[in-house]
Amino acid sequence: MRYFLYTTPDPAAPPAPPAPEAFAEMGQFIEEGFRNGTLVATGALDPQVTKIEHTKGSFTLTDGPFTEAKELVVGWAIVEVASKEQAIELSKRFWGIVGDGTGIIQRVLEPGEMPGSEAPAA
């Protein structure tokens, strides 16, 4: 199963650069995940976004960032694990390295899977 793990910014605390030790530990964590196959992809997103809206055949583009910055995705990872519990454990390891914050763990559905399912559809 794949899970999309992502972090959202803390509007009360501007982001601070990580300590060199935490940066090195995160590098090892990422390398380990790619090596053992649990980490499929990871990255960070620029807060400068373009929102696209479609209404009755017309498109509207709006450049951000937007006032609801707390809803932005800052950093993300896609992991391949056997269960939600394993995704939670990887997220706990991540937060143990970076410190306080908020993250979301969301299942990535494969073709034929239904929301809420725990195993691929036959």
C-alpha positions in Angstrom: 0.0 0.0 0.0 1.1 3.5 -0.7 0.6 6.4 1.6 1.1 10.1 1.0 2.7 11.7 4.0 2.8 15.5 4.1 3.5 18.4 6.4 1.7 21.7 6.8 3.2 24.9 8.0 2.7 26.2 11.6 1.3 29.7 11.0 2.5 30.8 14.5 6.1 29.8 13.9 8.1 30.7 10.9 10.2 27.9 9.5 13.7 27.7 10.9 16.6 26.0 9.2 17.4 22.6 10.7 20.4 22.0 13.0 23.2 20.3 11.1 22.7 17.2 13.2 19.0 17.0 12.3 19.9 17.6 8.6 22.4 14.7 8.7 19.9 12.4 10.5 17.2 13.2 8.0 19.6 12.5 5.1 20.3 9.0 6.6 16.6 8.4 7.2 15.8 9.3 3.5 18.7 7.2 2.2 17.6 4.2 4.3 14.0 4.5 3.0 15.1 4.5 -0.6 17.5 1.6 0.0 14.9 -0.6 1.7 12.1 0.4 -0.7 9.7 2.0 1.7 10.4 5.5 0.3 9.1 6.0 -3.2 9.6 9.7 -3.5 10.0 12.8 -1.3 10.3 16.5 -1.7 9.4 20.0 -0.7 7.0 22.4 -2.3 7.3 26.1 -3.1 4.6 28.2 -1.4 4.2 30.1 -4.6 1.3 28.3 -6.2 -1.2 28.7 -9.0 -4.8 27.7 -8.4 -6.9 26.6 -11.4 -10.6 26.6 -11.3 -13.0 25.3 -13.9 -16.6 26.5 -14.1 -19.0 25.8 -17.0 -16.2 25.5 -19.6 -14.1 28.5 -18.4 -10.8 28.4 -16.5 -9.6 30.9 -14.0 -5.9 31.0 -12.8 -5.0 32.7 -9.6 -1.4 33.0 -8.4 -0.7 32.6 -4.6 0.4 32.2 -1.9 -3.1 32.4 -0.4 -4.3 33.6 3.0 -5.1 29.9 4.0 -1.4 29.1 4.1 -2.0 26.6 6.9 -3.5 24.4 4.3 -0.4 24.4 2.0 1.7 21.2 1.7 5.3 22.0 2.6 7.1 18.7 2.5 5.9 15.4 1.3 6.8 11.7 0.9 5.2 8.7 -0.8 5.9 5.5 1.0 5.3 1.8 0.1 4.4 -0.2 3.2 2.3 -3.2 4.2 -0.1 -1.3 6.5 -1.2 2.0 7.8 0.6 1.3 11.1 3.9 1.1 9.2 3.1 4.5 7.6 2.4 5.9 11.1 5.7 4.6 12.4 7.6 6.2 9.5 5.9 9.5 10.2 6.8 9.2 13.9 10.4 8.7 13.0 10.2 11.8 10.7 8.7 14.0 13.5 11.3 12.6 16.0 14.0 14.1 13.7 12.4 17.4 12.7 10.6 18.3 16.0 7.2 19.8 16.5 4.7 20.1 13.6 1.6 18.7 11.9 1.5 16.0 9.3 -1.1 14.2 7.4 -1.1 10.4 6.5 -3.3 9.7 3.5 -3.8 6.4 1.6 -3.0 6.5 -2.2 -5.7 4.4 -3.9 -4.7 2.0 -6.7 -6.9 1.5 -9.7 -9.9 -0.6 -8.6 -9.5 0.2 -4.9 -12.3 1.9 -3.0 -11.9 4.5 -0.3 -11.6 2.9 3.1 -10.3 -0.4 1.8 -7.2 -2.0 3.3 -6.3 -4.3 0.5 -6.3 -4.0 -3.3 -9.5 -5.1 -5.0 -9.4 -8.5 -6.7 
